[in-house]
């Protein structure tokens, strides 16, 4: 199954960012303010379309989660794109609310699908453990943790989670959805003086895809290691158990930002689009974690 663009239409890629504080997540909901709802409404208005448009997004962020490297696509009639394409970015800037911005619009290459062509998503989670609290100017994007954190210990625990596993223990289960994911990168660092996140403990989390609450649950488990409440092997033990652990909190969403989405070269987009639709399984007899 593919999603070929209908004759007479053009697939357009949008690169965007948003502050998630006042949004009920990405996905459109009745009577709730969402990023998808705001953007689809703005597109319909500035393009003067008689029918609603529908966006496909790389990663459906939850309520309160931010993004500065989000990617979406929309299929538009060729004549509409031809008439409005060059002016679309500026018109969206005048129509969208201040907490969401589109930075780039362009005709997508053949085979592109914002969701299914992606090969990885990269998130950052920012934590402040200074005894005085979090800088008031960053409070909407940084979680305050009231215990000093040992980044080396958290990295020791994090490296044991890398690879393809069943992350059921770190995901909110959804009927019919797999929880098998490939975790490509998970590490913590403290940026130095003069850097944007100086003094914070910042987690970089990159995977081919994420299941619901996965990043926030992983961070919750690693914070327990970093503040000395659990040993470095604890997050791996939770993973092996394949069920949610009562000690692992899903940390608050405001510290989480979708930073970037990765795609293969243009000539591999269609193949990735097709392959990503297959439901994943682990090798026969493999525990997927140990």
C-alpha positions in Angstrom: 0.0 0.0 0.0 1.3 3.5 -0.9 -0.3 6.9 -1.0 0.3 8.1 -4.5 -0.6 11.8 -5.1 -3.8 12.0 -7.1 -3.5 13.4 -10.7 -3.8 17.1 -10.7 -2.4 17.5 -7.2 0.9 18.4 -5.7 2.4 17.2 -2.4 3.8 20.0 -0.4 6.2 19.6 2.5 6.0 22.0 5.5 8.7 22.4 8.1 7.4 24.0 11.3 7.8 24.7 15.0 5.5 25.4 17.9 5.3 26.0 21.6 3.2 23.2 22.9 2.1 24.9 26.2 -1.4 25.9 25.0 -2.1 23.1 22.6 -3.8 19.8 23.3 -1.2 18.0 21.2 -0.8 17.8 17.4 -3.8 15.8 16.4 -7.1 17.6 15.5 -9.8 17.3 18.3 -13.3 18.6 18.6 -13.5 21.7 20.8 -9.8 21.5 21.7 -7.0 23.7 20.4 -4.4 21.6 18.5 -1.5 22.4 16.2 -3.1 20.4 13.3 -6.4 22.2 13.8 -4.7 25.7 13.7 -2.6 24.9 10.7 -5.3 23.3 8.6 -7.6 26.2 9.3 -4.9 28.7 8.3 -4.1 26.8 5.1 -7.8 26.7 4.1 -8.2 30.4 4.7 -5.0 31.7 2.9 -5.5 29.3 0.0 -9.2 30.1 -0.2 -10.1 26.4 -0.5 -13.8 25.3 -0.5 -13.0 22.1 1.3 -10.9 21.4 4.4 -7.3 20.2 3.9 -5.7 17.3 5.9 -2.1 17.3 7.1 0.1 14.2 7.6 2.8 14.7 10.2 6.1 13.0 11.0 5.4 12.8 14.8 2.1 13.3 16.6 3.3 15.1 19.7 1.3 15.0 22.9 -0.3 17.9 24.8 2.3 20.3 26.1 5.2 18.9 24.0 7.1 21.4 21.8 8.6 21.1 18.4 11.2 23.1 16.3 11.9 20.4 13.7 8.4 19.1 12.9 7.6 18.0 9.4 4.2 17.6 7.7 2.8 17.3 4.2 -0.4 18.3 2.5 -1.7 17.5 -1.0 -3.0 20.6 -2.9 -4.5 21.1 -6.3 -1.9 22.0 -8.9 -3.6 25.3 -9.8 -3.8 26.4 -6.1 -0.1 25.6 -5.6 0.9 27.4 -8.8 -1.1 30.5 -7.8 -0.3 30.7 -4.1 2.9 28.7 -3.6 5.4 31.6 -3.6 3.3 33.6 -1.3 2.2 30.9 1.1 4.9 31.2 3.7 4.3 34.9 4.2 0.5 34.5 4.2 0.7 31.8 6.9 2.9 34.0 9.0 0.1 36.6 8.9 -2.7 34.1 9.7 -1.2 31.7 12.2 -1.2 32.3 16.0 2.2 33.3 17.5 2.9 29.9 19.1 3.1 28.0 15.8 5.3 29.0 12.8 6.0 27.4 9.4 9.5 28.1 8.3 9.6 26.4 4.9 7.2 25.2 2.2 8.3 23.3 -0.9 7.0 20.8 -3.4 8.0 17.4 -2.0 10.0 14.9 -4.1 8.3 11.8 -5.5 7.5 9.1 -2.9 7.7 11.5 0.1 5.4 11.0 3.0 6.1 13.0 6.2 5.3 10.1 8.4 6.2 6.9 6.6 9.2 8.1 4.7 11.0 9.2 7.9 13.9 7.0 9.1 14.3 8.7 12.5 13.0 11.3 14.9 15.2 13.1 17.4 13.9 14.6 20.6 15.6 16.5 23.4 14.4 16.5 27.0 15.8 19.3 29.2 16.1 19.0 33.0 17.4 21.6 35.5 18.7 20.3 38.9 20.1 23.6 40.2 19.1 24.0 43.9 17.6 27.4 43.1 15.3 26.1 40.5 14.9 26.8 36.7 15.6 30.1 35.0 12.1 31.8 34.8 12.7 32.5 31.1 13.1 28.8 30.4 10.5 27.4 32.8 8.1 26.4 30.0 10.7 24.2 28.4 12.8 22.8 31.3 11.7 20.3 34.0 13.1 21.1 37.5 14.3 18.0 39.3 14.9 18.5 43.0 17.9 16.2 43.3 21.4 16.6 41.8 21.8 14.4 38.7 24.9 12.3 37.8 25.0 12.4 34.0 27.7 9.6 33.8 25.4 7.2 35.7 22.5 8.1 33.4 24.6 7.4 30.3 25.7 4.1 31.7 22.1 3.1 32.1 21.0 4.6 28.8 23.5 2.7 26.6 21.9 -0.6 27.9 18.6 0.4 26.2 20.0 0.9 22.7 18.9 -1.3 19.8 15.6 -2.8 18.6 13.4 -4.0 21.5 9.9 -4.3 22.6 9.4 -1.1 24.6 6.0 -2.1 26.0 7.2 -1.3 29.5 7.8 2.3 28.4 4.8 2.9 26.2 1.1 3.6 26.8 -0.5 0.6 25.1 -2.8 1.3 22.0 -5.0 -1.5 20.6 -3.5 -3.1 17.6 -0.3 -1.1 17.7 3.2 -2.6 18.1 5.6 -1.4 20.7 8.7 -2.6 18.9 11.1 0.3 18.2 14.7 0.7 17.3 16.4 3.1 19.7 19.3 4.6 17.8 20.7 7.1 20.4 20.1 7.9 24.0 22.6 10.0 25.9 22.8 12.9 28.4 25.1 15.9 28.4 25.6 19.2 30.3 26.3 22.0 27.8 29.1 24.3 28.9 29.1 28.1 29.6 28.0 30.1 26.6 25.9 27.3 25.1 22.2 27.5 24.8 21.4 24.9 27.5 24.3 25.7 29.8 24.0 24.1 33.2 21.1 21.8 32.2 21.1 18.0 31.9 19.9 17.4 28.3 18.8 14.0 27.0 19.0 13.4 23.3 16.7 10.5 22.2 16.6 9.3 18.6 14.7 6.3 17.3 13.2 5.2 14.0 9.8 5.9 15.7 8.3 6.3 19.1 5.3 4.8 20.8 3.0 6.8 23.1 4.8 8.3 26.2 8.0 6.4 25.3 10.5 9.3 25.6 9.0 10.7 28.8 8.9 7.3 30.4 12.5 6.6 29.4 13.6 9.9 30.9 11.6 9.1 34.1 13.5 5.8 34.5 16.9 7.4 33.9 16.3 10.2 36.4 15.8 7.6 39.1 19.3 6.4 38.2 20.8 9.9 38.0 19.6 10.9 41.4 20.7 7.7 43.1 17.3 6.1 43.8 17.9 3.2 41.5 21.0 1.3 40.1 22.2 1.7 36.5 20.7 -1.6 35.6 17.2 -0.7 36.6 15.9 0.8 33.3 17.1 -2.4 31.5 15.3 -4.6 34.0 12.1 -2.6 33.4 12.5 -3.1 29.7 12.9 -6.8 30.1 9.7 -7.0 32.2 7.6 -5.6 29.3 5.1 -4.2 31.6 4.8 -0.7 33.1 6.7 -0.4 36.4 5.1 1.5 39.3 8.4 3.3 40.1 8.8 4.8 36.7 7.0 8.1 36.2 6.1 9.6 32.9 7.7 13.0 33.3 5.9 16.2 32.5 5.6 17.1 28.8 7.0 20.6 28.9 10.6 19.5 29.0 10.3 17.6 25.7 11.0 19.1 22.2 10.9 17.4 18.8 14.2 18.7 17.4 14.6 17.0 14.0 13.2 14.4 11.6 15.5 12.4 9.3 14.7 11.2 5.8 16.6 9.1 3.3 17.9 10.3 0.0 15.1 11.2 -2.5 15.5 8.0 -4.5 14.8 5.9 -1.4 11.8 7.8 -0.1 9.2 5.6 -1.8 10.8 2.4 -0.6 10.9 3.7 2.9 7.3 4.9 2.6 6.3 1.3 1.8 8.5 -0.6 4.2 7.5 1.6 7.2 3.9 0.4 6.9 4.7 -3.2 7.7 4.0 -4.2 11.3 7.2 -5.1 13.0 8.1 -8.3 14.9 11.2 -9.4 16.8 13.3 -12.4 15.6 11.8 -15.8 16.6 12.9 -16.7 20.1 14.4 -13.3 20.7 13.5 -11.5 23.9 14.3 -8.2 22.2 16.1 -6.7 25.1 18.5 -9.2 26.8 
